[in-house]
Amino acid sequence: MTSRLVVLGSCGAWPEPGRACSGFLLEHAGFRVVLDLGYGTLPGLLRLLGNTTASGVDALIVTHRHPDHMVDVHGLFRARWFGERDGAAIPLYAAEGVWERLCEFEEGYTEPLSRVFEPHPLPAEKYSVGPFRLESRSLPHFVPNAGVRLSCDEFVLAYTGDTGPSTDLAALAREADLLIAEATDRHQHEGVPPTDTAVRHDLTSAEAGRIAGEAAARKLLLSHFWPGNDRERSRREAAECFSGDVVLADEELEITLP
């Protein structure tokens, strides 16, 4: 089986028409890892799996508890609970607050959740996840966010989740074959409310490009675009700071790895 990353959703905050929010499917050596499941990502995942019960998901990583990154995890739970209840529990590697939010969706009735998911905290020491080594780092955002690094003998993939500028980003993405970086680019819209804190909690595409360059990453995948953004402008601004390949996340886009 060809190793690949498939984009399930590319928007930040809320989805544009015909798009979804943050979500990715990573396939390698017959093992499937889902990275985030924001608004509208579940239908695309089920299409790729070829079933309605989410059969075939081997592990799930959720970077933080904002709904544009995790709300469809509850849909996945329902698919398993009502469609394949006797299946093995899916390992769920998630930042602080994700499990609690799922429990809120179930009004505190956690026993079904515990049968569908096997929770593990992020950030944490290294995990072995199928063929991957999973490393994670706490990155600055409005809520706890875990940047993740998945490595195997064939390639390294790094994913920022949502983050502001941080010296930890270059280490997270060091020599990655693929860096998935949020590039919210709020500055493209005059009417977008600014953040209400002194600390930055998202990135520009230019910053994502600089991080990829500092990390000596091979390829940069820009994602988490603010709805209505000029994505080609984002690509140009990243390319001014990074000499490697810059790709724009788009629903159903497939990237072969390494």
Secondary structure, DSSP 8 states (H G I E B T S, - for coil): ---EEEEEE-BSSS--TT--BSEEEEEETTEEEEEEE-TT-HHHHHHHHTSSS-TT--EEEE--S-HHHHHHHHHHHHHHHHH-TTS--EEEEEETTHHHHHHHHTTT--HHHHHHEEEEEES-S-EEETTEEEEEEEE-SSS-EEEEEEE-SS-EEEE--S----THHHHHTTT-SEEEEE---GGG-TTS---SSSS--S--HHHHHHHHHHHT-SEEEEE-B-TT--HHHHHHHHHTT--SEEEE--TT-EEE--
